[in-house]
Amino acid sequence: METIKKIALFLFVIFVLILFVWALYLPKENIQEKVLKTLETQKEKADVSFKNVTFSESLGDIRFWELKADSAILNKDTGLAELKTVKGVFFKDNKPTFYFISPMAKWNMQKKEIYLEDPVGYDLKKAKYLDRVDPAFRDKSITEEAAIIEKQKGTPGYWLKAEYLDWKLATQKVSCNKGLVLNGSDFKVTAQSLDGDLAFNELTLSGNPYALVSPSSQKQSTASIEAREFKFFNAKDSIVASREVKIVYMD
């Protein structure tokens, strides 16, 4: 019996020594590298890349917007898409109402929301005017388009730019909460917030809004206007100031 115990103890010691040698000398992959490789593999499985892709949001037969991007990355797990160099359009009753360009856009497919970074946009009147005077306008790069749009003054329609603009299916409204500039044929409004529907027929501008009105007629003076809120009416190409209005006429 004692002999069996000694043999068992000897074998156990040999086994422990073998494990020690294996742990000491066998090459092993760095744990951090292994984790990074695993994450990279998962990312590759989750992400799908596109070139020259078009995305759109619809509900039944109703289309809300369309985005055309030079490139896009779609994460299937999170339902998020990141688009670069974007040209797009909003629709109301399946008719285009507002065009825009953006260097970067994000689409949350689960929440049904899009986010535009540094967008420049213009309404249907401006689009028709630009297409008429420059048939190749929409074939230009977004940088060239932005430069052309920002030179527009005293022409039909309006255009705007912002640091950030979003649309949500839940409200079917467009909003902006930073760095907004709205330009009409004879006015310019800066504000921090915008709210309006996809038709862009009526916009509400708030957040320290300030307007500079420059009538085309030389008989009328340029005026600066401060108010708590401005409303823009596209059909009339006009703005209305309300609450604590202050007007200063300039020579």
C-alpha positions in Angstrom: 0.0 0.0 0.0 2.9 2.4 0.9 4.5 1.6 -2.5 1.3 2.6 -4.3 1.1 5.9 -2.4 4.7 6.7 -3.2 4.2 6.0 -6.9 1.0 8.2 -6.9 2.9 11.0 -5.2 5.8 10.7 -7.6 3.5 10.8 -10.6 1.7 13.9 -9.2 5.0 15.7 -8.7 6.1 14.9 -12.3 2.7 16.2 -13.5 3.1 19.5 -11.6 6.7 19.9 -13.0 5.4 19.4 -16.5 2.8 22.1 -16.1 5.4 24.4 -14.6 7.7 23.9 -17.6 4.9 24.4 -20.1 3.8 27.6 -18.4 7.4 28.9 -18.3 8.6 28.1 -21.8 5.7 27.6 -24.1 5.1 30.7 -26.4 1.8 32.4 -25.6 -0.1 35.1 -27.4 -0.4 38.4 -25.5 -3.8 38.7 -23.9 -4.3 42.3 -25.0 -3.4 41.4 -28.5 -5.8 38.5 -28.4 -8.6 40.8 -27.2 -7.9 43.4 -29.9 -7.9 40.7 -32.5 -11.2 39.5 -31.3 -12.7 43.0 -31.3 -11.4 43.6 -34.7 -12.9 40.4 -36.0 -16.3 41.3 -34.4 -16.1 44.7 -36.0 -15.4 43.3 -39.4 -18.4 41.0 -39.0 -20.6 43.9 -37.8 -19.6 46.6 -40.3 -20.4 46.8 -44.0 -18.7 49.4 -46.2 -20.3 51.0 -49.3 -19.1 53.2 -52.1 -21.4 55.6 -54.0 -24.4 54.4 -52.0 -28.0 55.8 -51.7 -30.1 55.5 -48.5 -33.7 56.6 -48.0 -36.4 56.6 -45.3 -39.9 55.6 -46.2 -43.1 54.6 -44.5 -45.3 52.7 -46.8 -45.5 54.7 -50.1 -44.4 57.9 -48.3 -40.8 58.9 -48.8 -39.2 61.4 -46.3 -35.6 61.8 -47.4 -32.9 60.5 -49.6 -29.1 60.5 -49.0 -26.4 59.9 -51.6 -22.9 59.4 -50.2 -19.5 58.8 -51.7 -18.9 56.3 -48.9 -20.7 54.8 -45.9 -20.1 52.3 -43.1 -23.1 50.4 -41.8 -23.0 48.6 -38.4 -25.5 45.8 -38.6 -25.5 45.2 -34.8 -26.1 48.8 -33.7 -28.2 49.9 -36.7 -26.0 53.0 -37.2 -24.7 54.2 -40.5 -22.0 56.9 -41.0 -22.0 58.6 -44.4 -19.3 60.8 -45.9 -19.6 63.5 -48.6 -23.4 63.5 -48.7 -25.9 65.1 -51.1 -29.6 64.7 -50.1 -33.1 65.9 -50.3 -36.2 66.1 -48.1 -39.6 65.2 -49.4 -43.2 66.3 -48.5 -46.0 64.3 -50.0 -43.4 62.5 -52.1 -42.2 65.8 -53.7 -38.8 67.3 -53.1 -38.9 70.4 -50.8 -35.3 71.0 -49.6 -31.9 70.0 -50.9 -28.7 69.8 -48.8 -25.1 68.8 -48.8 -23.0 67.7 -45.9 -19.5 66.4 -45.4 -20.8 63.9 -42.8 -24.1 62.4 -41.9 -25.3 59.7 -39.5 -28.4 57.5 -39.8 -29.9 55.8 -36.8 -32.0 53.1 -38.4 -33.6 51.9 -35.2 -34.7 55.4 -34.0 -35.4 56.6 -37.5 -33.3 59.7 -37.2 -30.7 61.4 -39.3 -28.0 63.9 -38.2 -26.2 66.2 -40.6 -22.9 67.9 -39.7 -22.1 71.3 -41.1 -24.9 71.1 -43.7 -25.7 73.7 -46.4 -29.2 73.5 -47.7 -31.6 75.3 -50.1 -35.2 75.2 -51.0 -36.9 74.3 -54.3 -37.0 77.8 -55.6 -33.3 78.2 -55.2 -32.7 74.7 -56.7 -34.7 75.6 -59.8 -32.8 78.9 -60.1 -29.4 77.3 -59.7 -30.2 74.5 -62.2 -31.4 77.1 -64.7 -28.3 79.4 -64.5 -25.9 76.5 -64.1 -27.1 73.1 -65.5 -24.0 71.4 -64.2 -24.5 72.8 -60.7 -25.4 69.5 -59.0 -22.5 67.6 -60.7 -20.0 69.7 -58.7 -18.3 68.7 -55.5 -20.0 69.6 -52.2 -17.3 72.2 -51.6 -17.9 73.9 -54.9 -21.7 73.7 -54.4 -21.4 75.3 -51.0 -19.2 78.2 -52.4 -21.8 78.8 -55.1 -24.8 78.8 -52.8 -23.1 81.1 -50.3 -22.6 83.7 -53.0 -26.3 83.8 -53.7 -27.9 87.1 -52.8 -31.1 88.8 -54.2 -32.0 85.6 -56.1 -35.2 83.5 -55.7 -35.6 81.2 -52.7 -33.6 80.8 -49.6 -30.7 78.8 -48.2 -29.3 78.0 -44.8 -26.3 76.6 -43.1 -25.8 75.2 -39.7 -23.3 73.3 -37.5 -25.8 70.6 -36.9 -29.2 69.6 -38.2 -31.4 66.6 -37.5 -34.7 64.9 -38.6 -36.8 62.5 -36.6 -39.6 60.3 -37.9 -41.3 60.5 -34.5 -42.0 64.3 -35.1 -41.4 64.4 -38.8 -39.7 67.7 -38.2 -36.3 69.2 -38.9 -34.5 70.9 -36.1 -31.2 72.7 -35.5 -29.7 73.7 -32.2 -26.4 75.4 -33.0 -24.9 77.9 -35.4 -27.8 78.5 -37.8 -27.8 81.1 -40.6 -30.9 81.6 -42.8 -30.5 83.7 -45.9 -33.4 85.0 -48.0 -33.5 87.3 -51.0 -33.1 90.4 -48.9 -32.5 89.2 -45.3 -30.1 87.2 -43.2 -31.1 85.7 -39.8 -28.6 84.1 -37.4 -30.0 82.0 -34.5 -29.2 78.9 -32.4 -32.4 77.0 -32.9 -34.6 76.1 -35.9 -37.8 74.1 -36.0 -39.9 73.2 -39.0 -41.6 70.4 -41.0 -40.2 68.8 -44.2 -42.1 71.2 -46.4 -40.0 74.1 -45.0 -42.9 76.3 -45.6 -42.8 77.8 -42.1 -39.7 77.9 -39.9 -39.4 79.0 -36.3 -36.0 80.5 -35.3 -35.1 81.2 -31.7 -32.1 81.3 -29.4 -30.8 84.9 -29.6 -32.0 85.4 -33.1 -30.8 88.4 -35.0 -31.9 89.6 -38.5 -30.3 92.0 -41.0 -32.8 93.2 -43.6 -31.4 94.8 -46.8 -34.3 95.8 -49.1 -33.5 95.9 -52.8 -35.0 99.3 -53.1 -32.5 102.1 -52.4 -35.3 104.2 -50.9 -35.4 101.9 -47.9 -32.8 101.7 -45.2 -31.1 98.5 -44.0 -32.4 97.5 -40.6 -31.1 95.2 -37.9 -33.8 93.5 -35.9 -33.6 91.7 -32.5 -36.4 89.6 -31.0 -37.1 86.6 -29.0 -38.4 84.7 -32.0 -38.6 84.9 -35.8 -40.9 83.1 -38.1 -40.0 82.6 -41.8 -42.7 82.0 -44.4 -41.4 80.5 -47.6 -44.4 81.3 -49.7 -44.1 85.0 -49.0 -40.3 85.0 -48.6 -40.7 87.0 -45.5 -39.8 86.9 -41.8 -41.9 88.1 -38.8 -40.3 89.1 -35.5 -42.2 88.6 -32.3 -41.7 89.4 -28.6 -39.4 92.1 -27.4 -38.7 93.4 -30.9 -36.0 96.0 -31.3 -35.3 97.6 -34.7 -32.4 99.8 -35.6 -32.3 101.5 -39.1 -28.9 102.0 -40.6 -27.9 104.8 -43.1 
